[in-house]
């Protein structure tokens, strides 16, 4: 990923936070000599330094991914930035965003206990509190069929790259104008970018 120095996320804990808050990833590998991508949730294990998830067995990507070096992309908030928000119209449009790329080798997981554990952890992460849904209450035959229909895997992390493009290359007064515009918008992405920009400015003080 192209990362100018002033946009780099150098704090690994911040990169982990981006992954955990935006865990629906794009996983890219080579399949039969061509690039292949799947969009899927990936959970982070900080202690083991790995990501884990599962493919549908009908997805051919897993069939030649063992021990392959792959790229997992995590997309954080993003927003169009209009030059009309600046103090001058002698500027061009741009886009602010946060993204983290993770590189690592894949290991396919067939141990049923490990697969079940990962599924329970995914449900626990994404299911709304108090929803009442638990995998342990699913009919055993249905659950067994579900297990047979997926291929679990881990990505052993080798390298993490992070980028937070938040108008750091513009003067403070212009960043403040951008924040004001973004905060007025009724959209989550714009509001999250504004919040991150404010945090960046505060940390510079």
TAMO-V658011 format. One line per field, one symbol per residue. psi: psi as a letter, one per 20 degrees, with the letter a starting at -180 (. if undefined). A space follows every 50 residues. Layout:
# TAMO-V658011
psi: ???
This chain:
# TAMO-V658011
psi: ponqgiipoiohhhggggghiliorooprpoljqqpqqpqppqpohgilq qqbqqphioihihkipjqprppppoaqqqpopiiiriqjmrqqapqrpqp ppprqppppiphghggghgghgghghpppjhipphiiqpghggghggijr oqrqoophqppqpnokkijqqghhhhggggghhiqlqggghhggghgggg hhhi.
